[in-house]
Structures are given as C-alpha cells and as structure tokens.
Amino acid sequence: MVLPKPMISNNEFKIWQLLIEERCGLYFRESKSDYLSSKLWQRTELLGIKTYNNYYNYIVFNSRGKEEWEKLVELLVINETSFFRHTSSFDVLANSIVPKLINSSSKTSISAWSAGCATGEEAYSLVMTLLDFSETYNLEVVVLGTDISELVLERARNGIYKAAILKQISPYHKDKYLDFVKEGSNHFYKIKDEIKNTVKFSKVNLSKLIDCPVLEQDIIFCQNVLIYFQPQQQIKVVKELGQRLKVGGFLFLGPGEIVELKAEHLQKLAFDDCLIYQRIK
Ligand SMILES: C[S@@+](CC[C@H](N)C(=O)[O-])C[C@H]1O[C@@H](n2cnc3c(N)ncnc32)[C@H](O)[C@@H]1O
C-alpha cells in the first residue's frame, strides 16, 4: 500500500537541514521544506520506514546508514550543466588567463580542476580549451573533474552526450574532440579517447576539503555549486579552493555566486561578467 507523504514538522525539517548542511554543505531554506520532504519521503517509503525522524535515525545510527546516505545525496543534488556553460568565463580563460599562465613561466604542463563537475561537461570544456594551446606550446594538459555524486561521475567517465545538448560547442571543437555515433535510431556524441585520457574523475566533497589531497592547480572552476551553500560555508570553501591553487593560479566562480570575500591569499580580478580570483601568495 502506498502511504501518502506526511507533512514534515518544523523539528524534523530542522534536524534534516542541519545534517545535510553539515555533511555536504547544501542548505535547504524553509521555503524548500516541501521539496526536501518529497526527496526524503522517496527513500523513507522505499525502506518501509514510516517517519522522517525514523529515517534520520536510520541514516545516523544504523550500520547501513552510510550506504543509505549516499543514495539520499544522489536525490538531493542538482546536476544541471552544459558544455562551455558560462561562456564569458571560458572566453576569458582562452583569451587572457591561459596566455598569461604560459607567458609567466616556462611551463611544460597545465592543470585544471572542475570542482562540482556534474556529468563532465565543464571538465571536458576545460580540456578542449587547454588542448587548443597544448600543440603550439608543447604543454601537457591534466584535468580533474570531481563531484559528490558517484552517479554523475560515472556518466562523466562514459563521456556520452545527446546531440541536442551540444549547442554550446563550436563546430571546430565538436569535430576535433567528439565522435558522432549512430546506433539504430539513436544518435549521440562520444568524447574521443584522446580527451578522456586527459581527465580523471573522482569523488570529492567540497564541504570536507580538509580530507582532499588535490593541490597545486593552475586553474580551478567551481561554478553553480556554491549557490546552494550558505555565505559562511561558501567563503570557507573558496578559501580552501584557493589554497589548492599554485601561487599565480586562477579560481573561476559563477558571477554573483559569493558576496564579499576577504582572503589574504586571493585577489579578485576585474573581468566583466566573471568572478575570478588569483592566488597571490
Ligand atoms: C548545478 S551542478 C553544476 C555543474 C557545473 N559546475 C556547471 O557549472 O555546469 C552542481 C554540482 O555540484 C555537485 N555538488 C553539490 N554539493 C557538492 C559538494 N558538497 N561537493 C562536491 N560536489 C557537490 C552536485 O552533485 C552537482 O553535480
């Protein structure tokens, strides 16, 4: 028998709000209580647990709680993304930042990290942008894509995309880095192995960066992730990301995503319609 979704009480909402924020940074406002409870209820009902409180206890105290938590996270995150999503950031990257990095030192490699990469489009967009320089300057390109969700990481590793979602890729990049595949009535694009081999996808929780060994990046993109965090938590993550840049490296956030940041090691750069910080020490 299908049980109707019960209303979530204020107390229940509060304990879930705190747990989710503590474990993965996502902050659900009171106005999202209906949305949150419907996600919780999907799992609660499936497990045959009858209340949000009991489901909370299952997650926190049951030996299967850790495994269940991973399943819940998959339901809570929003994975919307696209190739070259914030075009101004990618334009600045190609026209200003990469040339600056190349000119400032005798580089033999360039590293970039897409933090909160969802299904991989941002990480592959970084690879395409950087590979455009690698032939001329003989640079090795190393890109990392990370996310809290294993489901999206698996899709990122597969690198298979519907033709309809490739609108923002130039014909040049499409021809060079993707293969068109036709299987029966199905059409899709597949990232070429040459690009796939340049990117590594792995699980990293941005709200627990203290456990994260990723360091010394030239470029970090973290866009459309921190909008789901509270200001204090956003600032903490941005500072920690900054510490994972090489001195002189660049951090790209989504414009308007964080309000004011005061960090000794990060300097905001003046580019229209972009939010970019450079590590200065
Ligand atoms: C809206 S997508 C943005 C994807 C891409 N950066 C872009 O701008 O198109 C947000 C991604 O952040 C991930 N995410 C949310 N919280 C996270 C956390 N604490 N650590 C790592 N990734 C997280 C989600 O799983 C999701 O894939």
The ligand as a Gaussian input file, in Angstrom:
#p B3LYP/6-31G(d) Opt

LIG

0 1
 C       24.365000      22.550000     -10.863000
 S       25.720000      21.416000     -10.995000
 C       26.962000      22.452000     -11.681000
 C       27.850000      21.715000     -12.645000
 C       28.928000      22.569000     -13.306000
 N       29.888000      23.046000     -12.360000
 C       28.331000      23.716000     -14.056000
 O       28.520000      24.875000     -13.693000
 O       27.633000      23.470000     -15.048000
 C       26.211000      21.300000      -9.275000
 C       27.042000      20.061000      -8.986000
 O       27.660000      20.232000      -7.716000
 C       27.665000      19.000000      -7.045000
 N       27.784000      19.223000      -5.595000
 C       26.865000      19.676000      -4.730000
 N       27.349000      19.706000      -3.487000
 C       28.613000      19.264000      -3.563000
 C       29.646000      19.062000      -2.604000
 N       29.471000      19.313000      -1.303000
 N       30.840000      18.598000      -3.039000
 C       31.039000      18.321000      -4.348000
 N       30.103000      18.481000      -5.304000
 C       28.904000      18.957000      -4.911000
 C       26.357000      18.346000      -7.446000
 O       26.390000      16.942000      -7.299000
 C       26.225000      18.786000      -8.899000
 O       26.713000      17.819000      -9.775000

